[in-house]
Amino acid sequence: MKNLFRAAVSSKIQPVTNMQSLNHFLGSGQLIPYVLILFASLLFSACEKYDADKSQTKSEERLPSNNGLKPDQELLNYYKGLNPQTLWELQQVRAATAKYQNINNAFGDSYVDIGLVMPNMGYHFLKAELITPVFDLKKPPILVYNKKDNGKFELVAVEYAVPMSSLPLHVAPEGFTGNDDVWDENTLNTGWWTLHAWVWKNNPDGVFNMTNPLVIVQ
C-alpha cells in the first residue's frame, strides 16, 4: 500500500492553477492519476487507523476491568506489596461480601454457624452448597467473624474450600493470581483444601495467612 501511494505521488502531474487549465485537465483525462492518489491516500490512512484500533483493543483486553468498582484504599494500604492483579481480585471479594458485614445478611443467604471458633481466626459460618470443585472468588463458602467488645459480630475474613477429591493428589486449587495464596491441605480432616483471605481486617502476616495475630477471639 505504501509503495502504491509513493508511486502515485512520484508521477509527473502538473498542478491546476486556473479554470482554463482545469477544463483542459478534465478533458485530457489527467484527472485519473489524481483520483488514484486520493483513493490510495484515503485507503492507506484507513488501514493505519484499523491497525491502531485493533492494537488498542488487544491492549485493553489485557487490562482487568474494574466493573465499576472504585479503588479500595483501605485494601491497598493493607497489602501494598501484592501483585496488582491479585489486589484487584481481592477488591472484588470485598465488593461481593460487603453485605455480610451485617451478619443477618449472612443468615439470610443460608450461612450457618458450625460452632467452629479458632484462636487468631474467629467464628466460622458455612454455606455448604458453595463447596465445589470450581473456585469462585466472589462466592466464599465460609465467612469468618470475630466479636467486638459490645458482643456484635464483625466480619474479618472469608475462607474458600475445595474438595481434595476433585484434584490430583497434593495438587492445590488454582485460586488467586500469583503464588501468594498458599492453600492448607485437608484442613481439620475435612477433605478440603482451604484458604483464608483477610479482606476485612489487616493481617500483618499476609492476606492469605491462615491465622491473624490481630484477631483476639472474644
Summary of the structure (lengths in Angstrom):
residues: 218
radius of gyration: 31.4
end to end distance: 74.8
largest distance: 99.2
contacts: 544
relative contact order: 0.11
helix: 41%
strand: 17%
